[in-house]
Amino acid sequence: MSSRRTLDDLLERHGTTYADEAGIRLRDTPQPLYQLLVLSHLLSARIRAEIAVASARALFSHRLRTPRRMADATWQERVDALGEGGYRRYDERTSTQLGEGALLLLDSYGGDLRRLRREADGDADTLRAGLRRFPGIGPAGADIFLREVQTVWPETAPHLDAKALQGAERLGLPTDPDKLVRLAEGEDPAVLAAALVRSALDKG
């Protein structure tokens, strides 16, 4: 099978971003960017992606969609919402981190991650360091955010991290990001990255 056919099959099977799956209509505006930060936090824990996505949806269904609402919620309200999504192993620590992270975003960036983007001014390392200031966002969480946000922050593209490239290697596709993007011929790089990550995580 040709590399392009392999890629087409992958995108047909797994061509949905995690943000889309979590019900986030990603735009370069404060609320969806904050929701992506929350989702990236949840996905970075050692827990199944399906549970992380379900837990993000549960938080958002409880109207915890903005840093102000997240900060104003009680610790128990956040724990209960996480539990609804099945996020029980890390729920207590994560509830604390989400509250602290929401306050940090409000205090440092006025609740608007676009201010972090402007501070970074196109420098990926500065952007990654800024993301890692948030409790619970380590290297994996920062990579997840950058993989997903590249649709609306094109200066971060192509962001195909080690997990995405692991998926490419598993499928026999090029493991050089630029070659992968050329092979994808204009596909959304966030969709490409998510599909490759799902391939890496696929136990089938």
C-alpha positions, 0 to 999 in steps of 0.5 A: 500500500502506498504511503498516501493510501495509508495516510488516507485510510488513517484520516478516514478512521481517526481524522478527528481532533480531540478538541472536536471529540470533547465538543470544543469548537476551537477558535482563536477566542478566550473560551475555546482556548481555555477549554483546550487547556483543560482538555490538554491537562486531562489528556496528559494524565496516565488515563485512557483518552476516552475518559479524559475526553468524557471528563472534559465534556462533563466539566463543560456540561457543568458550565465550567467553560471559562477560567472564572467559572472554574475558579469560582466553582468549589473543589467538590463541584470540580471533583464531582464533574470529573467523577461523572466523566470517569476521571476518578484516579486523579480527581482530587489532585486535578480539581485542585490544579484546575482551580489554581490554573484558572486563577493563574490564567486570570491573574497573569493573562486576564483569562485570555491565552492569546496574551500568552501567544502574543508574548511568545511572538512565534517562539515555540519554546517560549510558548511551551514554557508559558503553558507549563506554568499552569499546574498539571501541564507538563511536557506532555500537556504542552505538546497536546495543546500545541498539537491541537491549537495549530489549526488556529495558531498556524505559527505553531504548525506543523507540531507533530510531537514524539507520540504523533511520530510514533504513530507514523513509524507504526504505520510505515509513514515518514517520521520527518514532520515536514515530509509528513505534512507534504504527504498530507497535501494540505490536510489540517495539521491538527487532524493529522497529528490527532490521527497519528496519536490515535494510531500510536495508542491503538491497541488493535 
